[in-house]
């Protein structure tokens, strides 16, 4: 399993980071958001809901394989 940084979005004092996580099941999205104006970048919200973005079926060709 690998976690790849994909995008960082800064809006006022809130920073949102989107990561892609690859595993043998496919590719998943992982998002975290925190308030950068607070000391030590206190974590405000962390969404760990993993949503499958690609699920390949056996015997089919896909650009991800």
Secondary structure, 3 states (H helix, E strand, C coil): CEEEEEEEEEECCEEEEEEEEEECCEEEEEEEEEECCCHHHCEEEEEEEEEEEECCCCCCCCCCC
